[in-house]
Amino acid sequence: MDAKQVFGAFLSMIFKVSLWIIIIVVVYKCAIYGYSFGYDIFSDVPVATETTAVTVSVAVVDGKSDMEIGELLEEKGLIKDARVFWARVLLSDYKNKLRPGIYDLSTSMTTEEMLKIMSSDPEETEEEESDS
């Protein structure tokens, strides 16, 4: 075996090992992201606690998609990730039930509580507020 063949075999081995390392790292990163995304969907943890909560008014315009509403809520600091909000809406009973309007939402609310408020009739929300 001459030096060219040894060098070629060495480069081939380095290439294969590097390729496998890249594949393993990509699979690992995807698994971590997938787990984190799934955990965020099913854990439904509010952004803030009751003591540090802030109430924010949100105007939902007619014709906005669930993803656009999620982006609005993320922009206002009510949720951490619009994609998680969108996935929660798809997996819930609130799909295609969010109504336009102006809502006072708190950073201590879970996504489920926000969805319940944004999908209820305005009359129901006013009655609940007057009962409190």
URDASUL-V863607 format. One record per residue. N is the residue number from 1. PHI is phi in whole degrees, -180 to 180 (999 if undefined). OMEGA is omega as a letter, one per 20 degrees, with the letter a starting at -180 (* if undefined). Layout:
N,PHI,OMEGA
N,PHI,OMEGA
This chain:
1,999,a
2,-91,a
3,-65,r
4,-64,a
5,-68,r
6,-64,r
7,-63,r
8,-64,r
9,-65,r
10,-63,r
11,-64,r
12,-63,r
13,-65,r
14,-61,r
15,-62,a
16,-65,r
17,-64,r
18,-63,r
19,-62,r
20,-64,r
21,-63,r
22,-62,r
23,-62,a
24,-63,a
25,-64,r
26,-64,r
27,-62,r
28,-62,a
29,-62,r
30,-64,r
31,-65,r
32,-64,r
33,-63,a
34,-62,r
35,-63,a
36,-62,r
37,-63,r
38,-63,r
39,-62,r
40,-63,r
41,-66,a
42,-95,a
43,-84,r
44,51,r
45,-97,r
46,-67,a
47,-71,a
48,-132,r
49,-88,r
50,-60,a
51,-76,a
52,-108,a
53,-70,r
54,-129,r
55,-94,a
56,-128,r
57,-86,a
58,-127,r
59,-103,r
60,-98,a
61,-89,r
62,-60,r
63,96,r
64,-75,r
65,-79,r
66,-62,r
67,-67,r
68,-66,r
69,-65,r
70,-61,r
71,-63,r
72,-65,r
73,-66,r
74,-66,r
75,-62,a
76,-82,r
77,85,a
78,-85,r
79,-135,a
80,-87,a
81,-145,a
82,-66,r
83,-66,r
84,-66,r
85,-59,a
86,-59,r
87,-66,r
88,-64,r
89,-63,r
90,-61,a
91,-88,a
92,-104,r
93,-81,a
94,-94,a
95,-61,a
96,63,r
97,-117,r
98,-73,a
99,-107,r
100,-70,r
101,157,r
102,-109,a
103,-122,r
104,-98,a
105,-116,a
106,-111,r
107,-70,r
108,-90,r
109,-82,r
110,-81,r
111,-61,r
112,-60,r
113,-66,r
114,-64,r
115,-62,r
116,-61,a
117,-67,a
118,-76,r
119,-108,a
120,-84,r
121,-67,r
122,-57,r
123,-65,r
124,-63,a
125,-65,r
126,-65,r
127,-64,r
128,-63,a
129,-68,a
130,-73,r
131,-72,a
132,-76,*
